[in-house]
Amino acid sequence: MLREIRDVLAEHLQVSGVDEHTHLFRDLELDSVQQLTFVVEIENHFEICFDDGDEATIQTVGDVVDAVSRKLLDS
């Protein structure tokens, strides 16, 4: 799953060299448009839908992996 999230970051935000500890805001310095793009592309790629407030718990790439995993298990 980490590889797929890396692929989304690379394809849609031209970001590479991330691991599960990479902080989306501090390390990647994503602005609000990039954040929205990332969320939408992750939802599209994995065919999930985040709930309101889910993004508040997501700070790192590892958090994204965890959130996507939970959504896939719930569906």
Secondary structure as GFF3:
##gff-version 3
##sequence-region A 1 75
A	DSSP	alpha_helix	2	13	.	.	.	ID=ss1
A	DSSP	alpha_helix	32	46	.	.	.	ID=ss2
A	DSSP	three_ten_helix	54	57	.	.	.	ID=ss3
A	DSSP	alpha_helix	61	74	.	.	.	ID=ss4
###
